[in-house]
Every structure is written in C-alpha cells, then in structure tokens.
Amino acid sequence: MTQKIIIAGSGFAGLWASISAVRAIALAGKEGEVEVTIVSPVPTLAIRPRLYEAVLENMDPDLTALLAAVGVRHVAGWVESVDNVARTISVAAADGTRQTLDYDRFVLAAGSQLFRPDIPGLAEHGFETDQLETAYALDAHLKALASRPDSDARNTVVVAGGGLTGLETATEKPIRLRAALGQDAGFRVVIVDNAPEIGAQFGPDALAQITEALVETGVESRAGVRVTAVDADSVTLSSGERIATNTVVWTAGMRASDLAVQLPGEHDPLGRVIGDAYLRAPAADGVFVTGDTVKVPTDDLGNFNPMSCQHAMSLGRVAGHNAAAELVGLPLHPYSQPKYVTCLDLGEWGALYTEGWDRQVRFTRAEGKKIKQEINTVWIYPPAADRDAVFAVANPDFVIVP
C-alpha cells in the first residue's frame, strides 16, 4: 500500500519540503511507494519578503509545472485541523466541500501571519503588506491619494513597527509618495517603534547605517512609543502625540499558523512548536514542523531560527527529507544553519548587508542594493521545472548564502 506524506502549505518551507521529500524517496529507490502531497489554496509561492514594493507583478509565481516535474501532487484547500492520533487532516476546499485525508507523515509548513493587536481603529483603518491581496489594497490606496484634497493627513504615512519589514516599508514610501503625488509634493513618512532607537535590534554597527538612511530618505523616527489608536484621519501614540494621516501601515509582530497551536507539546510565545533536532514535533508522533511553525536551535551557540524565508527554505529541506527518510529507511538529518545574514533594503539610500548574529556590516548602499536585488529576484524564487537540477539543490544540508 502506498504511504503518504502530506505537507500543509506551499510557501518557502512547504515547497522545499516537498522537493526534498521526493528526492529522498528517489535516493532510496522507493518511487511509487510513497506519495507526496501539498495542500494549499493555490499552487503558488507568495514572495512575502517583497510585498512592501511598488511593483507587485510576479509576486506569486505558479508552481504547477515544478510540482509536476518532481512528482508532487497538489490539493487545493486549507488544512483546518490535524488529528495526530488518528493521523488525519481535515481539508476545506474553495468550493465549500470538506474532506479528510490520512497520512503516514505530516509536515506542518503553514507559515505565519501578521499579528494585529486589539488597538482601537486598527482593523478598520490600518493597512499592511503581509499577504498579496493586502499589498494590492495598500497600493491602490496610495495611488488614489492624489484624488483627495491636499491635507496633512493625505500627505503623511505612518509605519508602525521598526523591524526589518517596517524599515523596508518606511524607507520605500518616499519613492511611492512622489510617484503618487508628484515629484515635488510635500509629504511626511514617520516610523514608530517601542524600541529605544529605531533599528536598535540590529546592533550598533548596523544602527549607525540605519539612522543615516532614515535621515537621508527623510523618514522621521518616533522611538520608545507605540500606537494606541487609529482613525480615518490620524494615529495616536502612547506619548500622547497625534499625527494626522490617512495611511497607517502595520508591520509589528508575527504569529505562527493557528495549526501549530493545535499540536500538543511545548510552544514559544509566537505559537511555534518547540521542535527536536530533526524538526519533529516531540509530542505528536509522525508530525514534522518547519518554517515559521517551529522554533529550533540553528547552532550550538544558543541561536534560534527567526521567522524568515532564509531559514524557511533550509528548514523545509530538512523536514521534507526527514519525513521521507523515516518511511524509506534513510538516515535522518539534523537541522543546522550557523550561517546567518541579513540584507535590509533602505530605499534610495541603498541596502545594508550584514553577516552573523551580531550583524557585522559587510556591504552598504549600492553594493548592498545589488545583493538585495539578487536575493529578491533570483535566490528566493522557485527554480525552473527541471527535476535533476532541482534535486541537486534539494539536499537537506544545502544552504544558499551570498
């Protein structure tokens, strides 16, 4: 009887988990004995790290040909629940029907979503770029600003959150506001974060570059404060300051997929399952957790994986390989990813490339921007539908680094 591996999610972790699993099956000579299935609403890969950008075309490349080339089946739907005792999942299809699928190994790669706290007015008046549809909504809003009467509120964008996404969003906004309102238009962009300095979490070396970029791009900083209320024409900060704005972009905080919370065992404050070295969910036999749904050490120095596509792709390769390895008799591969880089797009200033967990600055401005563009347009995109070429980079210890 054919054994079944089911993967929830076709994002960075889910895609590479599926390819790595099929590769392991082929290595063991067990093709035809183990079936690999991805469950996701559509067979596309959302390029979430780029959704802050102005041009949104090709931000969801189609995976149909690639999945067919490697022999992965796709089921269109959402995994609603996991029964790790019965080893079944409940799937809701787009047409409203439901089905139950059984598995021998299940890989949770359902990712994460933006965390929106219960701030008055945020749900009604806030924008975000966590998903492609919400990025399009923000883009349409920005383009429509020119049709509104000139006012401080129309001409001001407030970005809540000073992490990587917040900084990339804020420093790109002057470019988009000039495109929407005119090259000589007057406008404000304000970034808000409760850290003592905007960009402080990136370390002292990077902070100096980030501060320079914010000044040079004209982005105002509000550090040590948080958003307490949003309405159609303003945002209120915990300092009591009220900023007139029609555009509040929320970028602060992520949470793991709700499916991770359904699994038994220990979870971190972000809802991620604390996985073992092989990315198994310790309290759920037959279940692997990967991408943004798992927290696991990246090395022996006390570092853990952040929610990033850089880590999701490697985590996916390891989880997919191990899920298949348990079924076909191959050795399991422990997860390890000691190499850590960040490449932060800072608008017209350029980009900031760092290496290591202490974020030592290696490249800035135009040099950093060239690396960022390579990452954004080549490295994180799905490969061509060539089975042999894909298998060559799908082994569990393969890591793309600049």
C-alpha positions in Angstrom: 0.0 0.0 0.0 1.3 3.5 -0.9 2.5 5.5 2.0 1.5 9.2 2.2 3.4 12.4 3.2 1.2 15.4 3.4 2.6 18.9 3.6 0.4 21.8 4.7 1.5 25.0 2.8 3.2 25.8 -0.5 5.4 28.7 0.9 9.2 28.6 1.1 9.3 25.8 3.7 6.4 23.8 2.1 7.8 23.9 -1.4 11.3 22.8 -0.4 9.9 20.2 2.0 8.0 18.6 -0.9 11.0 18.6 -3.2 13.4 17.3 -0.6 11.0 14.5 0.3 10.6 13.3 -3.3 14.4 13.5 -3.6 14.9 11.2 -0.6 12.3 8.8 -1.9 14.2 8.6 -5.2 17.5 8.1 -3.5 16.1 5.2 -1.6 14.7 3.7 -4.9 11.1 3.8 -3.4 9.4 5.9 -6.1 5.8 4.8 -6.5 5.8 3.5 -2.9 5.4 6.9 -1.2 3.2 9.7 -2.4 4.0 13.4 -1.5 1.1 15.9 -1.5 1.0 19.6 -0.8 -2.3 21.1 0.5 -2.7 24.9 -0.1 -5.3 27.1 -1.6 -3.5 27.6 -4.9 -0.2 26.1 -6.2 1.7 29.4 -6.0 4.5 30.7 -3.8 3.8 34.1 -2.3 7.0 36.2 -2.2 6.2 37.8 1.1 9.6 39.5 1.6 8.9 41.7 -1.4 5.3 42.7 -0.7 6.3 46.2 0.5 7.5 47.0 -3.0 5.5 49.1 -5.5 5.5 46.6 -8.4 3.6 43.5 -7.3 3.6 41.5 -10.5 5.1 38.1 -10.3 4.9 38.1 -6.5 3.1 34.7 -6.6 4.8 32.5 -9.2 2.9 29.4 -10.3 4.3 26.1 -9.0 2.2 23.8 -11.2 5.0 22.9 -13.7 7.6 22.5 -10.9 5.5 20.2 -8.8 4.6 18.1 -11.8 8.3 17.8 -12.8 9.2 16.4 -9.4 6.1 14.4 -8.9 4.3 16.2 -6.1 0.5 16.2 -6.0 -1.4 19.4 -5.1 -4.7 19.5 -3.3 -6.4 22.9 -3.4 -7.7 23.8 0.0 -7.0 24.8 3.6 -6.0 22.4 6.3 -8.4 23.2 9.1 -7.4 20.7 11.7 -4.9 17.9 12.4 -5.7 14.8 14.3 -2.2 13.5 15.2 -3.6 10.4 17.0 -5.7 9.2 14.0 -3.1 10.6 11.6 -5.7 12.5 9.6 -6.2 16.1 8.5 -9.4 18.0 7.7 -9.3 20.0 4.5 -11.7 22.7 3.4 -11.8 23.3 -0.4 -12.5 26.6 -2.0 -16.0 25.3 -3.2 -17.1 24.8 0.4 -16.7 21.0 0.5 -14.6 19.2 3.1 -12.6 16.0 3.0 -10.5 14.0 5.4 -7.1 12.9 4.3 -4.9 10.3 6.1 -1.2 10.4 6.3 1.8 8.4 7.4 3.9 11.6 7.9 2.6 15.1 8.1 4.8 18.3 7.6 3.3 21.5 9.0 4.6 24.3 6.8 1.6 26.6 7.1 3.7 29.6 7.9 2.7 32.7 9.9 0.5 35.7 9.8 0.8 39.3 10.9 -0.2 39.9 14.5 -2.8 42.7 14.9 -3.3 43.6 18.5 -6.7 44.9 19.7 -5.9 48.6 19.1 -8.9 50.8 18.5 -9.4 51.5 14.9 -6.5 49.4 13.6 -8.6 46.7 11.9 -10.9 49.3 10.3 -8.3 51.9 9.2 -4.9 50.2 9.1 -3.1 48.8 6.1 -0.4 46.0 5.8 1.5 44.0 3.3 1.5 40.6 4.9 -0.4 39.0 2.0 -0.6 39.8 -1.7 -4.2 41.0 -1.6 -3.5 43.4 1.3 -0.4 44.7 -0.5 -2.6 45.4 -3.5 -5.1 47.2 -1.3 -2.3 49.4 0.1 -1.0 50.1 -3.4 -4.5 51.1 -4.6 -4.9 53.4 -1.6 -1.5 55.1 -2.2 -2.3 55.6 -5.9 -5.7 57.1 -5.0 -4.3 59.7 -2.6 -3.8 62.2 -5.4 -7.6 62.3 -5.9 -8.1 63.6 -2.3 -7.8 67.2 -1.3 -4.4 68.3 -0.2 -4.0 68.0 3.5 -1.5 66.9 6.2 -3.4 63.6 6.6 -3.3 62.8 2.9 0.4 63.6 2.7 1.5 61.6 5.7 2.3 57.9 6.0 2.9 56.3 9.4 4.6 52.9 9.6 4.1 51.0 12.9 7.0 48.7 13.6 10.7 49.2 13.3 11.8 45.7 12.4 13.1 44.6 9.0 9.7 44.9 7.3 8.9 48.2 8.9 12.2 49.7 7.9 11.9 48.5 4.3 8.3 49.7 4.1 9.1 53.2 5.6 12.2 53.9 3.5 10.5 52.9 0.3 7.5 55.1 0.9 9.1 58.4 -0.2 9.5 56.8 -3.6 5.9 55.7 -3.8 4.5 59.0 -2.5 6.4 61.0 -5.1 5.0 58.7 -7.7 1.5 59.1 -6.4 1.5 62.8 -5.5 4.2 64.3 -7.8 7.9 64.6 -7.7 7.8 68.0 -5.9 5.0 67.1 -3.5 5.4 67.7 0.2 4.9 64.7 2.4 5.9 63.0 5.6 6.9 59.4 6.4 7.0 58.5 10.1 8.2 55.2 11.6 7.1 54.2 15.1 8.6 51.6 17.4 8.7 51.0 21.1 12.5 50.2 21.0 14.7 53.0 22.5 16.1 53.7 19.0 14.7 52.7 15.6 16.8 49.8 14.4 18.4 49.1 17.8 17.7 45.4 17.5 20.1 45.2 14.6 23.1 46.1 16.7 25.4 49.1 17.0 27.2 48.7 13.7 24.0 48.4 11.7 22.2 51.0 13.8 24.5 53.8 12.6 23.8 52.9 9.0 20.1 52.6 9.5 20.0 56.0 11.3 21.9 57.6 8.4 19.5 56.0 5.9 16.4 57.3 7.7 17.8 60.8 7.8 18.8 60.7 4.2 15.5 59.4 2.9 13.6 61.9 5.1 11.9 59.3 7.3 11.0 60.7 10.8 11.5 58.4 13.8 9.3 58.0 16.9 11.2 55.6 19.2 10.1 54.4 22.6 6.4 54.7 21.8 3.6 52.6 20.4 0.4 53.1 18.5 -2.6 53.3 20.8 -5.4 54.3 18.5 -6.1 54.7 14.7 -8.9 56.5 12.9 -9.6 57.6 9.3 -7.5 60.8 9.7 -5.0 60.2 12.4 -2.9 57.9 14.6 -2.4 58.4 18.3 0.8 57.4 20.1 1.4 56.3 23.7 3.3 59.6 24.2 0.0 61.4 23.5 1.2 62.7 20.2 -1.5 62.7 17.4 -0.3 62.5 13.8 -2.7 63.5 11.1 -2.6 60.7 8.5 -4.9 58.7 6.2 -2.3 55.9 5.8 -1.1 53.7 8.8 0.8 50.7 7.7 1.1 48.0 10.5 4.2 45.8 10.4 4.7 44.9 14.1 4.8 41.3 15.0 4.1 37.8 13.6 2.4 34.7 14.9 2.7 31.1 13.8 -0.2 29.5 11.9 -3.1 28.5 14.1 -2.5 24.9 13.1 0.8 24.9 15.2 -1.2 25.7 18.3 -3.4 22.6 17.7 -0.4 20.4 18.1 0.4 19.1 21.5 3.6 19.9 23.3 5.6 23.0 24.1 5.2 26.2 22.2 7.0 29.5 22.3 5.3 32.9 22.7 4.8 33.2 19.0 2.9 30.0 18.8 5.7 28.0 17.3 6.2 24.3 18.2 9.5 23.7 20.0 10.9 21.1 17.6 13.6 18.5 18.1 16.9 18.4 16.1 15.2 16.6 13.2 12.2 19.0 13.2 9.8 16.5 14.7 7.0 17.7 16.9 8.1 15.9 20.1 4.5 15.3 21.4 2.9 14.4 18.0 4.2 11.2 16.5 4.6 11.3 12.8 4.4 15.1 12.6 7.2 17.4 11.4 7.2 21.2 12.0 9.1 23.6 9.7 9.4 27.2 8.6 7.6 29.7 10.7 5.8 27.0 12.7 8.9 25.7 14.5 11.4 27.1 16.9 14.7 25.2 16.9 18.4 25.9 17.5 20.4 26.9 14.4 23.7 26.2 16.0 25.4 25.2 19.3 25.8 28.9 20.4 22.2 29.5 21.7 20.8 31.0 18.5 17.3 30.0 17.2 15.7 30.5 13.8 13.8 33.7 13.2 10.7 33.8 11.0 12.4 34.4 7.7 12.5 32.8 4.2 16.2 32.4 4.6 15.6 29.9 7.4 12.3 28.5 6.0 14.0 27.2 2.9 16.6 25.3 4.8 14.1 24.1 7.5 11.8 22.9 4.7 14.6 20.9 3.1 15.4 19.2 6.4 11.8 18.5 7.4 10.9 17.1 4.0 13.9 14.8 3.9 13.4 13.5 7.4 9.7 12.9 6.8 10.5 10.7 3.8 13.6 9.2 5.4 11.6 7.7 8.2 9.4 5.9 5.7 12.1 4.7 3.3 14.9 3.8 5.7 17.4 6.7 5.1 19.3 8.3 7.9 17.7 11.4 9.4 19.5 14.7 9.0 19.7 17.1 12.0 18.9 20.8 11.3 21.8 23.2 11.4 22.1 26.7 9.9 25.0 28.5 11.6 25.5 31.0 8.7 23.2 34.0 9.2 22.9 37.1 7.0 20.5 40.0 6.7 20.0 42.3 3.8 17.9 45.3 4.6 16.5 47.4 1.8 16.7 51.1 2.8 15.1 52.8 -0.2 17.1 55.4 -2.1 20.0 55.1 0.4 20.7 51.6 -0.8 20.7 48.4 1.2 22.5 47.1 4.3 24.1 43.7 4.2 25.3 42.1 7.4 26.7 38.8 8.5 26.5 36.9 11.7 24.1 37.1 14.7 25.9 40.2 15.8 25.1 41.7 12.4 28.6 42.9 11.3 28.2 45.3 8.4 29.8 44.0 5.2 28.2 46.0 2.4 26.1 49.2 2.2 24.4 51.5 -0.2 24.8 50.5 -3.9 26.8 47.3 -3.1 24.2 46.2 -0.6 21.4 47.0 -3.1 23.0 44.8 -5.7 23.0 41.9 -3.3 19.4 42.6 -2.2 18.2 42.7 -5.8 19.9 39.3 -6.5 18.3 37.8 -3.4 14.9 39.3 -4.2 14.8 38.4 -7.9 16.7 35.1 -8.1 17.6 33.3 -4.8 14.2 33.2 -3.2 12.2 32.4 -6.3 11.3 28.8 -7.2 13.7 27.1 -9.6 12.8 26.0 -13.1 10.9 22.8 -13.6 13.9 20.6 -14.2 13.8 17.6 -11.9 17.6 16.8 -11.9 18.6 20.4 -11.4 16.1 20.8 -8.6 17.2 17.6 -6.8 20.8 18.9 -6.9 19.9 21.8 -4.6 17.2 20.0 -2.5 19.5 18.0 -0.2 18.9 18.8 3.5 22.3 20.4 4.1 22.1 22.8 1.1 22.0 26.5 2.1 22.0 29.5 -0.2 24.3 32.2 1.1 25.9 35.2 -0.7 
